[in-house]
Amino acid sequence: MKKYVDQGKNDTRSGFGAGMTELGRTNPKVVALCADLIGSLKIQQFIDENPDRFFQIGIAEANMMGIAAGLTIGGKIPFTGTFANFSTGRVYDQIRQSIAYSGKNVKICASHAGITLGEDGATHQILEDIGLMKMLPGMVVINPCDYNQTKAATIAIADYEGPVYLRFGRPKVANFTPVDQKFEIGKAVMLNEGTDVTIVATGHLVWEALQAAEALETQGVSAEVINIHTIKPLDDEAILKSVKKTGCIVTTEEHNYLGGLGESISGLLATQHPTPQEFVATQDTFGESGTPAQLMEKYGLNNKAIEKAVLKVLKRK
């Protein structure tokens, strides 16, 4: 299988910050709004270089969404920033009514997603945000896997006309995708071709899927690994092409199995090509306090869990 090299661990939120810095220099329509989390969102450089294009809203996330919607009417491209929990659950009504319903060109940028927020615990973690956002008509949902891809995604969504939910995280994770990659919304990335099983991963679980594929190779299992960075619109063609070859699939994500990527794929397979599927995701539960590594281990969101799911689904072919 193809070997991927960690170029140096970095947090995906810093990829967002780097993308915003570049947009600040190249796209004068881009403005940033933040709910008192400048440091957490890594946007200080954007602010320093574009002080007149930044709005500190404070801890008033609902107000931030309304202001962002209004800014689009004047031709601006607003990027809102706060934790994923506060970017979705706290402001769902405002997103639905003021942004999604009228198709406003707002980019909802959500850091500290999933359980890898860690020690802040269940009240700040969110494992249902993908489900909340993908159900909104017209909302694009993106969940990149590393620093480089998050930077590329941040830049790319500025050129997309319409509402976007961009999800990223807090911990330092492997940075292994190309620096100069072209990010295409709705286009899956084939990371490793295989013949026995399809592993579809998103976000922090993509690197874990690659590690699982390496371990499986030593056991004689050829795993195809696909990075689904865009959960909506889903790349149906790439998924169907793969499962028609391998005959089974494992979906893996840092999210509840209800409402997430795996559920979207199961719906696709049920209607287009019924296929044995196993889910690596949280099992209808909230998170808790702990280090990211401890939580990923406890909730079965790592390469060992993916490897176990593959061996299980292979028996169902």
Secondary structure, DSSP 8 states (H G I E B T S, - for coil): ---------EEHHHHHHHHHHHHHHH-TTEEEEESS-HHHHT-HHHHHH-GGGEEE--S-HHHHHHHHHHHHHTT-EEEEEEEHHHHHGGGHHHIIIIIITTT---EEEEES-BGGGGGG-TTT-BSSHHHHHHTSTT-EEE---SHHHHHHHHHHHTTS-S-EEEE--SSEE---S-TT----TT--EEEE--SSEEEEE-TTHHHHHHHHHHHHHTTT--EEEEE--EEES--HHHHHHHHHHHS-EEEEEEEESSSSHHHHHHHHHHHH----EEEEEE-S----SS-HHHHHHHTT-SHHHHHHHHHHHHTT-
